[in-house]
Amino acid sequence: MRCFGFLATIFLFASIAAFAYPDEGSPLRHFPPNSLITEQNLEQALTQRYIAQYTSQSGIDFLNSVMERGSLYLPFIMEEVERRGLPPELIYLPVIESNFVSTARSRAGAVGLWQFMMNSISPFDIRVTDSVDERRDIIKSTRGALAKLEDNYRAMGNWELALAAYNAGLGGVTGIVRRTGISDYWELSRRSELKQETVHYVPKLIAAAYVLSQPERFGLDSWQASHEWTAIPLNRQVSLDIIAAEAGVDRELLRRLNAELLHGITPVDPNHRLKIPTAYMEQINLVLERDDLVLIRYHYHVVRYGDTLWSMSRHYGVTLASIEQHNPGSSARYLRLGETIIIPASRDMEAPAARTASVHSFDGQHLVVRGDTLWSLSRIYGVDPEALADANGMGLNQTLREGRTLRVPIVN
C-alpha cells in the first residue's frame, strides 16, 4: 500500500532544481539525458515569451493557484514519471492541460487532469459509464497518459514531437513528418506545418517547467497544503458523503480524491478502490467494518402512473443500471402500480410529483416517417413519451422504423 504526500513533492522540486540549475546565472548543465530543459528548447522565441508570462506577477499568482490544487496529485504523478524513467518535466503537463482541475472538461469533450477524449481511452483500462468517468481518476488517468506519451515517443523518436502528438494526435503528426521528411518540432513549427495550438503547446510546457522547478528563484509558494492518501479495496458500495460524515473526513477532500465517481457513490465493482487520506485510514476502516451501519442511502419510490425506470433515474440523478442492480426482477418496460423501487440516493430530494393520467385514449393511428421519434410525436399528440411507448409495447429509447403504424391519441 503506497501513500502519496507532501514530502515527496518537496523532494521533487528540490531534485529538479539541483540537476538543472546548479547555481543561479551559470550556464545550464548537468541535465539528465531525457530532460526537456535544454539550451535549444529554452532559446526558442515562444519559450521565452511564455517564461516572461509565467514570471510576471499575474503569472506567478496563476501558477501558485494551480500548484496548490495540484499538490494533492503531484507526488503520485512524480512517482509514476520516475518509475518509468520519463522526462521529469512531464509532471507539469496537467498545468497546461487542465490547470490541475480533476473535473475539467474542454469544449471538445476532453476530460480530467490529462484531458482524455473518449476515442483515446480504450487501450489504457479507462472506463466511462453512467456512474464513473475514469478519465477523472488520478491513478488510471495518470498511468494512461504516461503510457500514451511513451507510445508517442517510441513512434516519433523525440519528446518534443511526442508531446505534439499528445496534443494533436499521433496519426496527424506522424503524417506530417512522413510528408515533409522533417522530424524536428521547432522546424515544423517555423514552417507552420503544425496547427497553432500545437505550435504553442510544447514551449508553454517547457516554460512552465522552467519556472516551477525553481520556486525560490521566482518567488513561488511551497504548496504545503497537501494530504497523503492511499487506495483501499471495498467489499460493498459506499456513499462518499456517509463515509465523510461517519469518519470525520473533509467531504470535499474525499470527493477530490475520488472525482471519477459521478454521483458520489462507488460502483458495484469488486475491483474498485476507494482513495482516502492516510491520516484517516483507521477511522475509515472502522466505519467500513461496521455491519450495523448502512453506507449508502436509498430512496424508496412507490410506482405511480407514468413512472418508468428511466424517468426515475433522471429524477433521482442515478444510473439506470444502478436502479436495475438494486431491483433484480423489475421490468424496465412494465412496472406495477404500487410497486416499491429501491433507488441509491446520490443526494437528498423529494419523490417526483405524481402524474395525472392522460385523458386521451390511443384510438388514433400515426404512420411513422423519416425523423419521427417518440419524443417528437409526444409533443404533437400532447402525451408523455413513456405513455406513448407503453401504448405501443416499445422501449422509451427504441428507434422508430419508417412505415410503422403507431397507436396515438386522436387530436381534435
N, C-alpha and C positions, 0 to 999 in steps of 0.2 A: 504494500500500500504506500503510494508516494504522496507527499504533501508539497504544495507549491505556495511560496510566500515571499515576504519582503526581503529577507536576507539574500535570496538568490537574485533578486532584482538589483540590489546594491552591488553584488559581485559582478553582475553583467555589465553595469555601467562602468565600473572601475576597470574591468578587464579590457573592454573595447578601447577605452581611453589610453590604457597603458601600451597596447601593442600598436595603436595607430598614431598616437600623438605623444612621443617620448618627452618633449618639453615644448612649451609654447614658443612659436616663432621659428622652430627648427624645420628643416625640410621633412616632408613626410617619408617615413621609412619603417622598416620592421613590420611590414604588412604580412598577414597570413596569406598563403597562396591564392585563396579564393575571395579575398576581400573586394568589395565594390568600391571602396575608397582608394582610388589610385590617382596619380597626378593627371593622367589623361582624362579621367572622368570629372575631376574637380575643376579642370581648366576650361571646361565647356561653358559657353556663354549662358545657356539655360540653367546649368547647375549653379553658377554664380548668381544668377538672378533670383533663384529660389533660396539660396543661402542668405541673400540680402533680405528677402521677405521674412524668412523664419527668424532672423536675428533682430528684426525690428521689434519695438515694444509690443505691437499688436501680435506679431508672430510668436514672440515668447509667451505671451498670455495664452494664445491659442494652444501652443504645444504643452504648456503646463496643464491646461484643462484636459486635453486629450490624454496625456500620460497619467494623470490622476485616475481617469477612468480605466486606462489600460493596465494600471498596476495590479489589478486583480488577476489579469490573464498573462502578463508578461513572463513570470517565472516558468510557467508550463511551456509557453512558446519557446523561451530560451533553451529549456532542456531538450525539446524536440529538435531545434536547429543544431544544437551542439552534438546531439546524439547522431545526427545524420551527416555531420561534417559540412554543413552548408555555410554560405557567407553569413557572418553574424548580423549584418545589416538587415537581413530578411525579417528579423524580429519587429522591425518598424514598418513593415508593409501594411498592417492594419491602420496605421496612421493615415496613409494615403488612400486606402480602400474605403474605410468606414468610420474614421475618427475614433476607433475603438468602441463603437456602439454595437453591441452584440445583436440588437434587433434591427439594425439598419436595413433599409430596402431602397434600392436605386429605382430610377424611373423606368429602367429596362427590366426590373424584376429580380435583380441580383440581391442576395440576402446574406446577412451575417457579417462578422468581422472580416472575413476573407472574400465576401461578395461572390458567392457561388450562384450561377444560373442553374435552372432546373435541368437543362440539357447537358450539364457537365458533371453531375453528381454520381452517376451510376458506377463508375469504376472505383469509388472511394468509400463504399459502405455508408453512404449518407442517405437517409430516408426522409421523405416528406409525405406525411399523411394528414388526415383531418385533426389529429391530436398532437403530433410532433413535427417540427421542422428542424432537422438536424444540421441544416446549414447554420443554425444559431447555436449549435453545441460546440463549446470551446475545444473539447477534446477531438471529436470527429472532424470538425471543420479545419482545425489546425493541421492534423495529420493528413487530411485530404489535400489541403492547399500546398503543403510542403512536398507531398508526393507528386502533385501536378507540376510544381516547379522543377523537381528533379527530372521528371519526364521531359519537360521542355528543354532543360539543359542538355540532356543526352541527345535530343534531336537537333538543337541549334549549335551546340559547341561552345557557347559563352553565356555568361549570366545576363549581360545587357539584353541580348536577344531573347533569352529565356523569360525575362521579365516583360519584354514587349509582347511576347506570345501569351503570357498570362493575362495581359490587358486586352489584346486584340484577337486572340485565338491562334492556336498553334498552326492550324491549316493555312490561315491567311498570311502569317509571317513566313512560314515555310515557302509558300508560293511566291512571295516577293523575292526572297533570297534566291530561289531557283531561277526566277525570271531575269533578275538583274545580275546574278553571279556575285553579289556583294553580301558578305556576312558580317559587316561592321555596322552596329546600330547607329553610331553617330553619322556615318556616311549616308546611310539610308535616310536618316532624319534630314540631313542637309539637302538631299535630293528630293525631299517631300514625297518619298515612297510610302512612308507610314502615315496613318491618319494623325491629325493634330493632337488628339488626346494621348496617343501613344508616344508621340514626339516629346511631350511634356512629362510623361509618366515616370520614366527612368531617372531623369535629372531631379525630379521632385523627390523621389525616394532617396537618392544619394545625398541631396542637400539636407533632408530631414535627418538622416542617419548621421551626417557630419556634425550637425548641431546637437542632436540628442546624445551623442556619445561623448560630448564634452559639457556636461551640465554646469560645472563650476565656472568654466571659461565664459559661458554665455549667460550666466545668471539664472539658470533654470532651477526649479524646485527639486527636492529629492524624492517626491512622490511616495511618502511613507504611509499613506492611508491605504494599506493593503491588508489582506487576510490570507492566511494559509488555508488550503482546502484540499479535500481528497474526495474520491468517488467510492461509494459503497453499494453493494448489491442489495436488492429488495426482494421480499417474498410475498408482497401484496401491494395493491395500489394505495397510494397516499396522496393527500392534498398538501401542497406546499404551505398553504395558509394554516392548516391544522398543525403540521409539524412545527412551523414557526411559533405559533401560539403556545403549544404544549412544552416546547423545549426552550422557549425564551430566546429564539434566534431572530435577528432582524429580518423581517419579511422581504424587504427589497433586496437585501444581500442574497437570500436564498433564491429569489426569482432571477437575479442576475447570473447566478451560478448555473441555473437550470433554464436558461432562456429558450431552449428548444421546446419546452412544454407550453403549448399554445393556450391551454386552459388552466394551467397551474395544477394539473393532475397527472401523475405518472401513468404511462400506458400499461395495458395488460401484456407485459413482455418480461419473461424471466431474465433476459439479458440486459435490461435497462438498469443503469447505475445512477444513483442519486448523488449529486455533488453537494457537499456540506462543508461548512467552516470547521477546520480541525479542532478549534478550541471548544466546539460544542459536540464533539463526537460522542462523549459519554452520555450527555443528556439526550441526544437524538437516538442513540441505541436503546436507551431505557424506554423511550416513547415507542419505538418500533417493536420492542419485546412485549409490550402490554397487550394481552389478549382481550382485556375488557374495554379497550379504547378503540372506537371507530375512527379510522384515519382518513375517511373520505365521507363527505356529507352527501345526502341524497334528497332529491325531490320525489314525492310520491304523487304522481299525476293520475287522476281518475279520468278515464277516456270519456269525452263528450262528443256530441255531433260535430262532424267535420274534422276531428283530430286525425292526424297521421303521424307516424314516427318521424317523418321528415319535418313536418311543421313543429313538432316538439323539439327536435334537435336545433332548429333555427331559433326558437323562442328561448330555450334554456342555454344556448351557446355551447353545446357539446356536440360530439360527432354522432352521426347515425350509427356507426359501428359500435361506439361505446354504449349506446342505448340497447342495441341488439345483444351485446355481450352480457348485459345485466338483466336481460329479459328473454332467456332462451325459450324458444317455442312460440314467441309472439310473431304474428304475421305482419310484415310490413305493409301488405295490401289491405288486409281485413282485420280491424280491431273491434273488439266487443265493447259496446257502450257499458260503462260502469267498471270496466277492467282497470286495474291499477298497474301503472307502468313505473318502474324504478329508474330514476334518471340521476346520474352523478352530477353533483352541484359544483359548477365552476364559479358561481357567485350567488349571493343571496338575491332572490327575486320572487315575485308572486307568480302563480299559475296564470296562463293566458286567459283573457275574458272568454266566457262561453260564447260560442257562435249561435246565431239564430238559424234555425233550419230554413232551407230555401223554400220559397212559396211556389217555385216552379216545379212542374213535373217534366221529365225528359221525354216528351212526346214528339218533339221535332227531330229532323234529320239534317245533318251537315255533311256535304261531300268534301273531303279533305283535298286542298290544292297546295301547290308548292308554297312553302313559307309558313304554313299553319303550324301552330304549337298549341298545347293545352293552355298555355298562359295567354296567348293572343286570343284564342277562342273564348276563354273565360271572361275577358273584357267585353267581347262582342255580345255574349249572351247573358252577361250580368250574373255569373255564377262562380263559386270558388273553383279553382283548378283541381283541388282534391276531389270535390264532389263530381266534377266532370270526368275525372279519371275513374272514380269508383263506378259511375253510371255506365262506363264502357269497359269495365273489367281490365283496366290498364294500370301500370305504374305511373307515378307522377312525372318521372323524367323520361318516359318512353317516347321514342321518336314516332311521329305520325307518318303512316305510309300514304303517299299520294293516291287518291282514288278510293280510300276507305270511307265508309259511311259511319258517322258517329251519331249517337243519341244526344240531343241537346234540348234545352228548354225552347218553347215556342215564344218568339219575341213578337209582340203586337206592334 
